[in-house]
Amino acid sequence: MRVGDVVRLRSGGPDMTVECLRGTGLVECVWFNEGRREAGQFVVQTLECVSRVRPEPRARAEAGSDGEDAAPRPPRKPRKGMH
């Protein structure tokens, strides 16, 4: 779960946007009720993800470290020596 994801209580309710993740296992969410902004804190296990935000772009060095986000590179041709 990340900031910006849209979540919903597993028991039902409105779609909410994750505003902040607390190290205590709490998630701060915001939603709108009849045009008014509402906010609340929920235990992470009580929420289900409705939609995720796109992953943040990672630095080129990081992208290749785990192989997940790195596109395969074509093999390099050997360089011809300069004489």
C-alpha positions in Angstrom: 0.0 0.0 0.0 1.3 3.4 -0.9 0.3 7.1 -0.5 -2.2 7.8 -3.3 -3.6 4.3 -3.5 -7.4 4.1 -3.4 -8.6 1.7 -0.7 -11.9 0.6 0.9 -12.7 -1.0 4.2 -13.1 -4.8 3.8 -16.4 -4.5 5.5 -17.6 -1.9 2.9 -17.8 1.8 2.7 -16.6 4.6 0.4 -13.5 4.6 -1.6 -10.7 6.4 0.2 -7.3 7.8 -0.8 -4.3 6.8 1.3 -2.8 10.0 2.7 -0.2 8.7 5.1 1.3 5.4 6.3 2.2 5.2 9.9 4.9 2.9 11.3 2.3 1.7 13.8 0.3 -0.2 11.2 -2.2 2.6 10.8 -3.2 4.1 7.5 -4.5 7.7 7.3 -7.2 8.0 4.6 -9.3 10.8 3.2 -12.6 10.6 1.3 -15.5 12.9 0.4 -19.0 12.6 1.9 -21.7 14.8 0.3 -18.9 17.2 -0.9 -17.2 17.4 2.5 -13.7 16.1 3.1 -13.6 13.4 5.8 -10.5 11.7 7.2 -9.7 8.8 9.5 -7.1 6.3 10.6 -7.5 2.6 9.9 -5.6 -0.6 10.8 -3.9 -1.7 7.5 -5.4 -5.2 7.7 -9.0 -3.8 7.6 -8.4 -2.2 4.2 -8.4 -3.6 0.6 -6.8 -1.9 -2.3 -9.2 -0.7 -5.1 -6.5 0.8 -7.4 -2.8 1.6 -7.1 -0.9 4.6 -8.2 1.8 4.1 -10.7 5.2 3.2 -9.3 7.6 6.1 -8.9 10.4 6.1 -11.5 13.6 4.6 -10.0 17.1 5.7 -10.6 18.9 3.8 -13.4 21.3 2.1 -11.0 18.4 0.9 -8.8 16.4 -0.4 -11.7 19.0 -2.9 -12.7 19.8 -4.1 -9.1 16.8 -6.5 -8.7 16.1 -7.1 -12.4 12.3 -6.5 -12.0 12.0 -3.0 -13.5 15.0 -3.1 -15.8 14.4 -3.7 -19.5 16.7 -6.3 -21.0 19.6 -4.7 -22.8 20.8 -6.0 -26.1 24.3 -7.5 -26.1 27.0 -5.1 -26.8 29.2 -5.4 -29.9 32.9 -5.6 -29.2 34.7 -2.3 -29.9 37.3 -2.2 -32.6 40.6 -1.1 -31.4 42.0 2.1 -32.8 45.4 1.7 -34.4 
